[in-house]
Amino acid sequence: MTFTKTSQKFGQWADSRANTVYGLGFSTEHHLSKFAEKFAEYKEAARLAKEKSQEKMEMATSPSQESPAGELSSPLTPVTPPMENINGTDEICNTTPNSDSRPEPAQNSLAFAHSPAMTKHWEAELEALKGNNAKLTAALLESTANVKQWKQQLAAYQEEAERLHKRVTELECQSNQTPVIKSQKTELNQTIEELENTLRDKEEEMEKLKEELETMNDLMEQKDTLTQKLEETELRSRVLEEQLAGAEQRLEENQEEQENFRKSLRTLLELLDGKIFELTELRDTLARLIEEAS
C-alpha cells in the first residue's frame, strides 16, 4: 500500500489483498502533504512492528521446538491514521422581506429594484449550500466506510486478544516454564494491553464520528430551510414584477388621458379666445353706434 499524490489536492492508494483502490480529496495541499507523511509513518511503523514480532517469534520457537514456526502471527496490523474532516463553513444570512400592503407605483419600482439583488443573493447562498452539501455527502460516505472498516478491525483485535489470552493460559499451564516462555508471556501481556488501548481509541473515534454525523444532519436541515426561503423569495419577486407591470400600464393610461385632456383644454382655449375677440369687436361696434346715435 503506497500513497500517491495524483494532483495538488487528491491522492490515492491501493490494497492488493482487497483488490480495492481508495481515493481521498483535501481542501488544501498542506493537508494532503500532512496526510501523506502520516500515511508513510504509520506504514513504516507497522512494517517494523511486524518484523520485530516475527523475529521474537522465531527466537521463541527455535530453542524450544514446542510449536511450529508461524503459529503466532503478528497482533499488529497497519492502522490507517484518523483523517481530518476538512469542511468549509459559510455564514448564512437569514433575511426575509416583509411587505404586506400594496405600495404606490414609485414604491413598487423601488421594491422591484431590490428584488433582483435579493434573488442573486439567495442564488449565491444556494450555490454555496450545494457545494457544502456535496462536501458533506462525500465526508458522510467516507465516515460510513471508515466506521465499517474500524468495526472489522475491532472484531479482528478482539479475536486476536482472545487468541492471545488462550495462549497465555496454555503457557501458564505448562509445568516446565523456560525463561523464553516467561519473556514471551510478558510480551503477550503487553500486546494485549496495547490491543485494549487501541480498542478504547477506536471506540472514542466512533463516538466522534457519530457526533459529526449528527452535525451533518443539522446542516442538511439548514440547507432545506434556506432552499424553501429562496423559493418563497422567487415567488414574491414574480408577484412584484406583475404588480410593477400593472402599475406601469396604469401609468401609461393616465399619461394618455392627461395628454388628451391637455389637447381638449388647448382646443377650448382657442375657442374661448375667438369668442372673446368677437365679443370685443361687438362691444366696440355697439359703442360706436351709441356714440353716433347720441
Secondary structure, 3 states (H helix, E strand, C coil): CCCEECCCCEEEEEECCCCEEEEEECCCHHHHHHHHHHHHHHHHHHHHHHHHHHHHHHHHHHHHCCCCCCCCCCCCCCCCCCCCCCCCCCCCCCCCCCCCCCCCHHHHHHHHHHHHHHHHHHHHHHHHHHHHHHHHHHHHHHHHHHHHHHHHHHHHHHHHHHHHHHHHHHHHHCCCCCHHHHHHHHHHHHHHHHHHHHHHHHHHHHHHHHHHHHHHHHHHHHHHHHHHHHHHHHHHHHHHHHHHHHHHHHHHHHHHHHHHHHHHHHHHHHHHHHHHHHHHHHHHHHHHHHHHHC
